[in-house]
Amino acid sequence: MSEDATRDVADFWFDPVCPWAWMTSRWMGEVEKVRPVSVRWHIMSLSVLNEGRELPADYRESMDRSWGPARLVNAARELHGQDVVKPLYDALGTRIHLQERERDDPDMLREALAEAGLPEDLVRYATSDELDDSLRASHREGITQVGEDVGTPIVAVNGVGFFGPVVTPAPKGEDAGRLWDGCVLVAGTPGFFELKRTRTQGPDFS
């Protein structure tokens, strides 16, 4: 049996502005170190998800300002290929979540592009809707696996999608591997849909 045949596959949908998706992506990076798993990274958009919904004014403003990073990742993927998605996400997430930079700051977006080795003129796509059809298609691919009543992150384990896991701080090393083992187990259980409890703390990026 080939090594590829024994590897699990994770499809990971994220919005760059979501702190919980960022936490889960850091966990997924740890999983890759300790388990035979291949991760495929996909863009989704909380702005798309919340279109047409009645939202508190402050959250509506947040959603209106959240188009840029998702559009930027999508444009990079469309124009430069799938391999640039994760490096650009890492660069954006570091600035948005760790450095607390403004998500719609053009200078921040240019810095992230430069770090990912991408041309800085891609920044124009952050305020353009010309590639929104492909952004919506990627979003739809993820959200149809879990339903409209959840958000990001979405992780599909060997083709079975769930919202989450939502965890803070991100487990490391073998702790990350054990959580992945549990995800593989529930994904392989026919009819399994949900485990949930109320969050009692915010994201811990340590």
Backbone torsions as a table, in degrees:
resi	resn	phi	psi	omega
1	MET	NA	133.6	-178.7
2	SER	-72.5	159.3	178.1
3	GLU	-61.2	-38.9	-179.5
4	ASP	-61.5	-33.3	-178.4
5	ALA	-69.9	-20.6	-178.4
6	THR	-98.9	-1.1	-177.6
7	ARG	-88.2	138.8	168.8
8	ASP	-75.1	157.7	178.4
9	VAL	-121.9	129.1	175.3
10	ALA	-117.4	125.4	169.3
11	ASP	-102.9	125.6	-170.6
12	PHE	-121.4	116.9	175.9
13	TRP	-103.4	133.1	-175.7
14	PHE	-142.1	153.0	162.2
15	ASP	-108.1	128.3	-175.2
16	PRO	-59.1	-22.3	-175.8
17	VAL	-87.4	-8.5	-174.8
18	CYS	-84.3	118.4	-179.5
19	PRO	-65.5	-32.1	-179.4
20	TRP	-71.2	-37.6	174.1
21	ALA	-63.2	-38.9	177.9
22	TRP	-61.1	-45.0	178.1
23	MET	-58.8	-45.8	-177.6
24	THR	-67.0	-34.9	177.7
25	SER	-66.5	-33.8	176.7
26	ARG	-67.6	-38.1	174.6
27	TRP	-62.1	-43.6	-178.3
28	MET	-62.3	-36.2	175.5
29	GLY	-62.6	-37.5	176.1
30	GLU	-67.4	-39.6	179.0
31	VAL	-58.2	-41.7	-179.0
32	GLU	-59.1	-25.4	-179.2
33	LYS	-79.1	-25.0	-170.2
34	VAL	-121.3	-4.2	179.4
35	ARG	-136.3	150.3	176.7
36	PRO	-77.2	90.4	-177.2
37	VAL	-140.5	140.1	174.9
38	SER	-108.6	129.1	-176.7
39	VAL	-109.4	131.8	174.2
40	ARG	-114.8	125.1	-171.3
41	TRP	-100.1	133.0	-175.8
42	HIS	-133.2	147.2	178.2
43	ILE	-90.6	142.0	167.4
44	MET	-135.5	-179.0	-173.5
45	SER	-146.3	120.4	172.7
46	LEU	-65.9	-27.7	176.8
47	SER	-65.5	-42.4	175.3
48	VAL	-64.1	-46.2	-178.0
49	LEU	-57.2	-36.1	-173.4
50	ASN	-99.1	9.0	175.3
51	GLU	-60.5	133.2	175.5
52	GLY	78.4	-1.2	179.5
53	ARG	-90.8	147.4	173.6
54	GLU	-79.6	118.9	-175.8
55	LEU	-128.0	153.0	170.4
56	PRO	-55.3	149.8	-173.3
57	ALA	-56.8	-41.0	-177.1
58	ASP	-68.9	-36.2	179.0
59	TYR	-73.2	-35.3	175.7
60	ARG	-61.4	-41.9	177.3
61	GLU	-62.0	-41.6	178.6
62	SER	-60.7	-43.2	179.2
63	MET	-66.1	-38.4	178.5
64	ASP	-63.9	-29.6	-179.2
65	ARG	-90.6	1.1	-174.3
66	SER	-99.2	-3.6	179.8
67	TRP	-62.7	-40.3	-168.6
68	GLY	-55.4	-55.8	-178.2
69	PRO	-60.6	-39.8	179.1
70	ALA	-66.3	-43.7	177.6
71	ARG	-61.9	-37.6	-179.0
72	LEU	-65.1	-46.8	178.0
73	VAL	-61.8	-42.1	179.9
74	ASN	-63.2	-43.5	179.0
75	ALA	-63.7	-41.1	178.2
76	ALA	-61.0	-42.4	178.5
77	ARG	-63.8	-45.7	-178.1
78	GLU	-63.0	-40.2	-170.8
79	LEU	-97.0	-21.0	-175.0
80	HIS	-129.5	-0.6	172.0
81	GLY	100.8	162.6	-175.2
82	GLN	-61.5	-31.1	-174.3
83	ASP	-65.5	-17.4	-178.1
84	VAL	-87.4	-9.2	-173.3
85	VAL	-62.6	-52.1	-176.3
86	LYS	-66.2	-46.9	177.7
87	PRO	-58.4	-38.3	179.1
88	LEU	-70.9	-39.2	175.3
89	TYR	-59.6	-44.4	178.6
90	ASP	-59.0	-44.2	-178.0
91	ALA	-67.5	-41.6	178.2
92	LEU	-67.9	-47.0	-177.0
93	GLY	-62.2	-38.9	177.7
94	THR	-59.0	-43.3	-178.3
95	ARG	-73.9	-41.7	-176.4
96	ILE	-72.6	-45.2	-170.4
97	HIS	-96.3	-36.9	-178.0
98	LEU	-91.9	-40.6	-179.8
99	GLN	-92.2	-8.3	177.7
100	GLU	57.1	41.8	174.9
101	ARG	-79.6	156.2	179.2
102	GLU	-69.3	132.1	-173.7
103	ARG	-64.7	-24.4	-177.8
104	ASP	-108.9	18.2	179.2
105	ASP	-77.2	115.5	-178.6
106	PRO	-58.8	-35.3	178.7
107	ASP	-64.5	-41.2	177.4
108	MET	-62.2	-42.6	-179.6
109	LEU	-64.6	-40.8	178.1
110	ARG	-63.9	-41.5	178.4
111	GLU	-60.8	-42.2	-179.8
112	ALA	-64.8	-42.8	176.8
113	LEU	-59.3	-45.5	-179.3
114	ALA	-62.0	-42.7	179.4
115	GLU	-61.8	-35.6	-179.3
116	ALA	-83.5	2.7	178.3
117	GLY	75.3	27.0	-177.4
118	LEU	-110.9	152.9	-179.1
119	PRO	-66.2	135.7	-175.3
120	GLU	-68.3	-19.0	179.7
121	ASP	-71.4	-7.6	172.0
122	LEU	-62.4	-17.2	-176.6
123	VAL	-58.2	-23.2	-178.7
124	ARG	-63.8	-25.3	-179.3
125	TYR	-71.7	-16.6	179.1
126	ALA	-63.9	-26.7	-179.4
127	THR	-115.7	20.3	-179.6
128	SER	-120.5	141.8	178.3
129	ASP	-98.4	12.2	-172.0
130	GLU	-68.6	-22.0	177.3
131	LEU	-110.6	17.9	-177.3
132	ASP	-64.9	-26.5	179.3
133	ASP	-61.1	-42.6	-179.6
134	SER	-74.8	-31.2	173.7
135	LEU	-62.6	-45.6	179.3
136	ARG	-64.8	-35.6	179.1
137	ALA	-65.6	-42.9	177.8
138	SER	-64.8	-43.0	176.9
139	HIS	-58.6	-46.3	-176.6
140	ARG	-64.3	-37.2	178.8
141	GLU	-58.4	-40.2	178.8
142	GLY	-76.0	-48.8	-170.8
143	ILE	-69.0	-28.0	178.8
144	THR	-67.9	-17.2	177.5
145	GLN	-78.5	-19.9	-172.1
146	VAL	-128.4	-17.5	-179.8
147	GLY	101.0	160.6	-173.0
148	GLU	-77.7	-8.0	-174.3
149	ASP	-92.4	11.0	174.9
150	VAL	-127.9	-178.9	-177.7
151	GLY	-131.9	-129.7	-177.8
152	THR	-116.2	141.7	13.1
153	PRO	-88.2	156.5	168.0
154	ILE	-117.3	128.4	176.5
155	VAL	-122.9	122.7	174.0
156	ALA	-101.0	121.4	-178.4
157	VAL	-102.0	112.4	-178.2
158	ASN	50.0	40.0	174.7
159	GLY	91.3	-1.5	178.8
160	VAL	-109.5	117.5	-171.8
161	GLY	-95.8	144.4	174.7
162	PHE	-139.5	153.5	165.3
163	PHE	-77.2	128.7	-179.9
164	GLY	100.2	-165.0	6.9
165	PRO	-72.1	144.5	174.8
166	VAL	-99.1	115.6	-172.8
167	VAL	-149.1	141.5	177.7
168	THR	-147.9	135.8	-11.5
169	PRO	-69.7	170.1	-179.0
170	ALA	-65.9	124.0	177.8
171	PRO	-61.0	149.6	-178.6
172	LYS	-123.1	158.2	175.1
173	GLY	57.9	-137.2	-176.1
174	GLU	-66.1	-27.4	174.5
175	ASP	-60.7	-40.8	176.1
176	ALA	-63.4	-41.2	180.0
177	GLY	-63.5	-40.4	-179.7
178	ARG	-65.7	-39.0	176.7
179	LEU	-63.2	-40.6	176.1
180	TRP	-61.2	-42.4	178.2
181	ASP	-56.2	-40.2	178.3
182	GLY	-65.8	-38.2	178.3
183	CYS	-64.4	-42.2	177.3
184	VAL	-61.7	-40.1	-179.2
185	LEU	-63.3	-50.0	-176.9
186	VAL	-70.2	-33.5	178.3
187	ALA	-64.4	-28.8	179.9
188	GLY	-89.4	5.8	-179.5
189	THR	-99.8	109.2	-178.6
190	PRO	-56.9	133.5	176.6
191	GLY	84.6	-0.6	178.0
192	PHE	-77.5	130.2	-177.5
193	PHE	-122.5	-41.3	-165.9
194	GLU	-155.6	139.2	160.8
195	LEU	-131.0	134.9	-177.0
196	LYS	-158.7	146.6	167.9
197	ARG	-146.9	160.1	-177.3
198	THR	-66.9	135.0	176.6
199	ARG	-71.4	138.5	179.5
200	THR	-117.0	4.7	177.2
201	GLN	-153.3	158.2	179.6
202	GLY	-87.4	-179.7	-178.9
203	PRO	-62.2	133.4	175.8
204	ASP	-113.0	107.2	-173.4
205	PHE	-87.7	10.8	-177.5
206	SER	-69.6	NA	NA
